Amino acid sequence: MEFFDKVGKVAIGSRLRMLTEKITEDAAHIYSLYEVDLQPKWFPVFYVLSQGEEKTITAIAKEIRHSHPSVSKIITEMSRKGLIIEKKDKADGRRNIVKLSKKGNEINDKIQHQFTDLESAIEQISDQTNHNLWKAIEEWEFILEQKSLFTRVKEQRKKRESENVKIADYTPEYQWAFRALNEEWISTYFKMEAADYKALDDPEGYILSKGGCILVALIDNEPVGVCALVKMDDPDYDYELAKMAVSPRAQGKNVGWLLAQAIIQKAKTLGAAKIYLESNTLLKPAINLYHKLGFEKVAGRATPYERCNIQMELTIV
């Protein structure tokens, strides 16, 4: 086990597969020892049918949590061995019902001694260990049903990469990035409009001098995202969250989330009670982000943008 001690937990799949292969190999020898003509992979199907009920392939697959094609293949293999009898379901001729044949039931009688000895052997192994493998497997299965290992790895990747993101206040040196990043995403989905040019060509005059602010997300000192807070002359809203753009090269690194959180925090420090934004439902990731931040859809208002088809607000607590 020196290799696994060296590699560690990242080799969990390889280690579990090796353990499974070892146990499966022993299982084949155990069946042979008791002169039971079964293959290890047939056991779940065999056991379900050994309880005496006729079942459809769909019902078996659901009970043992295997795919329908996998169970169907096993049924075919067991039928060739004469262990199973198949017949059409009287209630639904499209379905087959299966049960153990006489030979299958004879094996079921013979296998009982094997079960007894196998359970004793496994209990012996458990007595020699510090951890209950069976309980641990149950725990892992339950936890992974709530959230898969794949999802957890994606979350950890995003968390790690987001630690490299720094949020900085806008300075004139970032004007090119503010324009380039916004023009990139707008041109990808829509077209640049007059209101875009006003803000992007003169952010100091259009946003900053009127009491707004702009934040820039940096990775290794390279601008990868921008977001603005525009002061509104409106009795219902203090600021508009606008001109949020993230480089495609930085997507998946939590940049949008970090920028939005930072701009909302900035609004809080400025005493804002409500923030407004405009977007388009075509931008599903952005809409999901806004919902996650607590924004809610509001009734349509006059807008300078043709592409706007959804307006949202956030009440700052």
C-alpha positions as CSV (number, residue, x, y, z in Angstrom):
1,M,0.0,0.0,0.0
2,E,3.0,2.3,-0.2
3,F,1.7,3.8,-3.5
4,F,-1.6,4.8,-1.9
5,D,0.1,6.2,1.2
6,K,2.2,8.3,-1.1
7,V,-0.6,9.5,-3.4
8,G,-3.2,9.9,-0.7
9,K,-6.9,10.6,-1.0
10,V,-6.8,11.7,-4.6
11,A,-6.5,8.0,-5.5
12,I,-9.7,7.0,-3.8
13,G,-11.3,5.7,-7.0
14,S,-8.3,3.5,-7.8
15,R,-8.1,2.2,-4.3
16,L,-11.8,1.3,-4.1
17,R,-11.6,-0.3,-7.5
18,M,-8.7,-2.4,-6.4
19,L,-10.5,-3.5,-3.3
20,T,-13.6,-4.3,-5.3
21,E,-11.6,-6.4,-7.8
22,K,-10.0,-8.3,-4.9
23,I,-13.4,-9.0,-3.2
24,T,-15.0,-9.9,-6.6
25,E,-12.2,-12.4,-7.3
26,D,-12.6,-14.0,-3.9
27,A,-16.4,-14.1,-4.5
28,A,-15.9,-16.2,-7.6
29,H,-13.8,-18.6,-5.7
30,I,-16.4,-18.8,-2.9
31,Y,-19.2,-19.6,-5.3
32,S,-17.0,-22.4,-6.7
33,L,-16.2,-23.6,-3.2
34,Y,-19.9,-24.1,-2.5
35,E,-20.6,-25.4,-6.0
36,V,-23.0,-22.5,-6.6
37,D,-23.3,-21.8,-10.3
38,L,-23.5,-18.0,-10.1
39,Q,-21.4,-15.1,-11.2
40,P,-20.8,-12.3,-8.6
41,K,-22.4,-9.6,-10.8
42,W,-25.6,-11.7,-10.9
43,F,-26.0,-11.7,-7.1
44,P,-28.2,-8.6,-6.6
45,V,-30.7,-9.8,-9.2
46,F,-30.6,-13.3,-7.9
47,Y,-31.2,-12.2,-4.3
48,V,-34.2,-10.0,-5.2
49,L,-35.8,-12.9,-7.0
50,S,-34.9,-15.4,-4.3
51,Q,-37.4,-13.7,-2.0
52,G,-40.1,-15.5,-4.1
53,E,-41.9,-12.6,-5.9
54,E,-42.2,-12.3,-9.6
55,K,-40.8,-8.9,-10.8
56,T,-40.4,-6.8,-13.8
57,I,-37.0,-5.8,-15.0
58,T,-37.8,-2.2,-14.2
59,A,-38.8,-3.1,-10.6
60,I,-35.6,-5.0,-10.1
61,A,-33.5,-2.2,-11.5
62,K,-35.1,0.3,-9.2
63,E,-34.7,-1.9,-6.1
64,I,-31.0,-2.7,-6.7
65,R,-30.3,0.8,-8.1
66,H,-28.8,-0.5,-11.4
67,S,-29.7,0.7,-14.9
68,H,-32.4,-1.0,-16.8
69,P,-30.0,-2.2,-19.6
70,S,-27.6,-3.6,-17.0
71,V,-30.3,-5.7,-15.3
72,S,-31.7,-6.7,-18.7
73,K,-28.3,-8.1,-19.7
74,I,-28.0,-10.0,-16.4
75,I,-31.5,-11.5,-16.8
76,T,-30.5,-12.7,-20.3
77,E,-27.3,-14.3,-19.0
78,M,-29.1,-16.0,-16.1
79,S,-31.8,-17.2,-18.5
80,R,-29.2,-18.9,-20.7
81,K,-28.0,-20.7,-17.6
82,G,-31.6,-21.9,-16.8
83,L,-31.8,-19.9,-13.6
84,I,-34.7,-17.7,-14.6
85,I,-38.1,-18.0,-16.2
86,E,-39.4,-15.0,-18.2
87,K,-43.0,-14.4,-19.3
88,K,-45.2,-11.6,-20.6
89,D,-47.0,-9.5,-18.0
90,K,-50.7,-10.2,-18.4
91,A,-51.6,-6.6,-17.5
92,D,-49.1,-5.1,-19.9
93,G,-47.8,-7.2,-22.7
94,R,-44.9,-4.9,-23.4
95,R,-43.3,-5.9,-20.1
96,N,-41.6,-9.1,-19.1
97,I,-42.0,-10.7,-15.7
98,V,-39.2,-12.8,-14.3
99,K,-38.8,-15.4,-11.5
100,L,-36.4,-18.0,-10.4
101,S,-36.6,-21.4,-12.2
102,K,-36.5,-24.7,-10.4
103,K,-32.7,-24.7,-10.9
104,G,-32.6,-21.2,-9.5
105,N,-34.5,-22.2,-6.4
106,E,-32.2,-25.2,-5.9
107,I,-29.3,-22.8,-5.9
108,N,-31.1,-20.6,-3.5
109,D,-31.4,-23.6,-1.1
110,K,-27.7,-24.5,-1.5
111,I,-26.4,-21.0,-1.1
112,Q,-27.7,-20.5,2.5
113,H,-24.7,-22.2,4.0
114,Q,-22.5,-20.0,2.0
115,F,-24.3,-16.9,3.4
116,T,-23.8,-18.1,6.9
117,D,-20.1,-18.7,6.5
118,L,-19.6,-15.5,4.5
119,E,-21.3,-13.4,7.2
120,S,-19.1,-15.0,9.9
121,A,-16.0,-14.3,7.9
122,I,-16.9,-10.7,7.3
123,E,-17.7,-10.2,11.0
124,Q,-14.3,-11.7,11.8
125,I,-12.7,-9.1,9.5
126,S,-14.7,-6.3,11.2
127,D,-13.5,-7.4,14.6
128,Q,-9.9,-7.0,13.5
129,T,-10.5,-3.4,12.2
130,N,-10.8,-0.1,14.0
131,H,-13.4,1.2,11.6
132,N,-16.8,-0.2,10.5
133,L,-16.5,-0.3,6.7
134,W,-20.2,-1.1,6.3
135,K,-21.3,1.9,8.3
136,A,-18.7,4.1,6.5
137,I,-20.0,3.0,3.1
138,E,-23.6,3.9,4.2
139,E,-22.4,7.3,5.3
140,W,-20.5,8.0,2.1
141,E,-23.5,6.9,0.0
142,F,-25.8,9.2,1.9
143,I,-23.5,12.2,1.7
144,L,-22.8,11.7,-2.0
145,E,-26.5,11.5,-2.7
146,Q,-26.8,15.0,-1.3
147,K,-23.9,16.3,-3.3
148,S,-21.7,14.3,-5.7
149,L,-17.9,14.2,-5.5
150,F,-17.8,15.9,-8.9
151,T,-19.9,18.9,-7.6
152,R,-17.7,19.1,-4.5
153,V,-14.5,19.2,-6.6
154,K,-16.0,21.9,-8.8
155,E,-16.8,24.0,-5.7
156,Q,-13.3,23.5,-4.3
157,R,-11.8,24.5,-7.6
158,K,-13.9,27.7,-7.7
159,K,-13.0,28.5,-4.1
160,R,-9.3,28.0,-4.7
161,E,-9.3,30.0,-7.9
162,S,-11.4,32.8,-6.4
163,E,-8.7,33.3,-3.7
164,N,-6.5,34.7,-6.5
165,V,-9.1,37.3,-7.4
166,K,-8.5,40.8,-6.0
167,I,-11.1,43.5,-6.1
168,A,-9.7,47.0,-6.7
169,D,-11.1,50.5,-7.0
170,Y,-11.2,52.0,-10.5
171,T,-8.3,54.2,-11.7
172,P,-7.8,55.8,-15.1
173,E,-5.4,53.0,-16.1
174,Y,-8.3,50.6,-16.1
175,Q,-10.5,52.6,-18.5
176,W,-9.4,50.4,-21.5
177,A,-10.4,47.3,-19.5
178,F,-13.7,48.7,-18.5
179,R,-14.6,49.4,-22.1
180,A,-13.0,46.3,-23.6
181,L,-14.6,43.8,-21.2
182,N,-18.1,45.3,-21.6
183,E,-17.8,45.7,-25.3
184,E,-16.7,42.0,-25.6
185,W,-19.8,40.6,-23.8
186,I,-22.3,43.1,-25.3
187,S,-21.1,42.4,-28.8
188,T,-21.2,38.6,-28.2
189,Y,-25.0,38.6,-27.4
190,F,-26.4,42.0,-28.6
191,K,-25.1,45.2,-30.1
192,M,-23.5,48.3,-28.6
193,E,-26.1,51.1,-28.0
194,A,-25.8,54.8,-27.4
195,A,-26.1,54.5,-23.6
196,D,-23.2,52.0,-23.7
197,Y,-20.9,54.5,-25.4
198,K,-21.8,57.3,-22.9
199,A,-20.7,55.2,-19.9
200,L,-17.7,53.4,-21.5
201,D,-16.2,56.3,-23.3
202,D,-16.3,58.6,-20.2
203,P,-16.7,56.6,-17.0
204,E,-15.3,59.5,-14.9
205,G,-17.8,62.0,-16.2
206,Y,-20.8,59.6,-16.5
207,I,-20.4,57.5,-13.4
208,L,-17.7,58.7,-10.9
209,S,-18.2,62.4,-10.9
210,K,-22.0,61.8,-10.2
211,G,-21.3,59.9,-7.0
212,G,-21.0,56.4,-8.5
213,C,-18.1,54.0,-8.4
214,I,-16.4,51.3,-10.5
215,L,-14.7,48.1,-9.2
216,V,-12.2,46.0,-11.1
217,A,-11.5,42.3,-10.5
218,L,-7.8,41.4,-11.0
219,I,-6.0,38.0,-11.4
220,D,-2.3,38.4,-11.3
221,N,-2.8,42.1,-11.7
222,E,-4.7,41.6,-15.0
223,P,-8.2,43.1,-15.2
224,V,-10.7,40.2,-15.7
225,G,-13.9,41.7,-14.6
226,V,-15.6,45.1,-13.9
227,C,-18.8,46.4,-12.3
228,A,-20.2,49.8,-11.8
229,L,-22.5,51.5,-9.3
230,V,-24.3,54.3,-11.0
231,K,-26.0,57.1,-8.9
232,M,-29.7,57.3,-9.8
233,D,-31.9,60.4,-9.8
234,D,-34.9,58.4,-8.7
235,P,-37.1,58.4,-5.6
236,D,-37.3,54.6,-5.6
237,Y,-33.6,53.7,-6.1
238,D,-30.3,55.0,-4.9
239,Y,-28.0,53.3,-7.3
240,E,-28.0,51.1,-10.4
241,L,-25.7,48.0,-10.6
242,A,-24.5,48.3,-14.2
243,K,-21.8,47.5,-16.7
244,M,-20.8,44.2,-15.0
245,A,-18.6,42.2,-17.4
246,V,-16.3,39.2,-16.8
247,S,-13.8,38.0,-19.3
248,P,-14.6,34.5,-20.8
249,R,-11.1,33.5,-19.8
250,A,-12.0,34.1,-16.1
251,Q,-15.5,32.6,-16.0
252,G,-15.9,29.8,-13.5
253,K,-13.6,31.5,-11.0
254,N,-16.3,33.2,-9.0
255,V,-15.4,36.6,-10.4
256,G,-18.9,37.8,-11.0
257,W,-20.0,36.8,-7.5
258,L,-17.1,38.5,-5.8
259,L,-17.6,41.7,-7.9
260,A,-21.3,41.8,-7.2
261,Q,-20.8,41.3,-3.5
262,A,-18.2,44.0,-3.4
263,I,-20.3,46.5,-5.3
264,I,-23.3,45.8,-2.9
265,Q,-21.0,46.3,0.1
266,K,-19.9,49.6,-1.5
267,A,-23.5,50.6,-1.9
268,K,-24.1,49.8,1.8
269,T,-21.2,52.1,2.9
270,L,-22.7,54.8,0.7
271,G,-26.0,54.5,2.6
272,A,-28.0,52.9,-0.2
273,A,-31.4,51.4,0.6
274,K,-32.2,49.9,-2.8
275,I,-30.2,48.9,-5.9
276,Y,-31.7,48.6,-9.3
277,L,-30.4,46.7,-12.4
278,E,-31.4,45.9,-16.0
279,S,-30.5,42.7,-17.8
280,N,-31.8,40.2,-20.4
281,T,-33.1,36.7,-19.6
282,L,-30.9,35.3,-22.4
283,L,-28.0,35.8,-19.9
284,K,-29.1,32.9,-17.6
285,P,-25.9,32.7,-15.5
286,A,-26.2,36.4,-14.8
287,I,-29.9,36.2,-13.9
288,N,-29.1,33.2,-11.6
289,L,-26.4,35.3,-10.0
290,Y,-28.7,38.2,-9.3
291,H,-31.3,35.9,-7.8
292,K,-28.6,34.3,-5.6
293,L,-27.6,37.8,-4.4
294,G,-31.3,38.5,-3.4
295,F,-32.5,40.6,-6.4
296,E,-36.1,40.3,-7.3
297,K,-38.0,41.1,-10.5
298,V,-39.9,44.4,-10.7
299,A,-42.4,45.9,-13.1
300,G,-41.1,47.3,-16.3
301,R,-39.6,50.9,-16.2
302,A,-38.5,53.2,-19.0
303,T,-35.0,52.0,-20.2
304,P,-32.5,53.4,-22.7
305,Y,-31.5,49.9,-23.7
306,E,-33.2,47.9,-26.5
307,R,-31.7,44.6,-25.1
308,C,-33.3,45.0,-21.6
309,N,-36.2,42.7,-21.0
310,I,-35.9,42.2,-17.2
311,Q,-35.5,44.7,-14.4
312,M,-34.6,43.8,-10.8
313,E,-34.1,45.3,-7.4
314,L,-32.3,44.6,-4.2
315,T,-33.4,45.9,-0.9
316,I,-30.4,46.4,1.3
317,V,-30.9,45.3,4.9
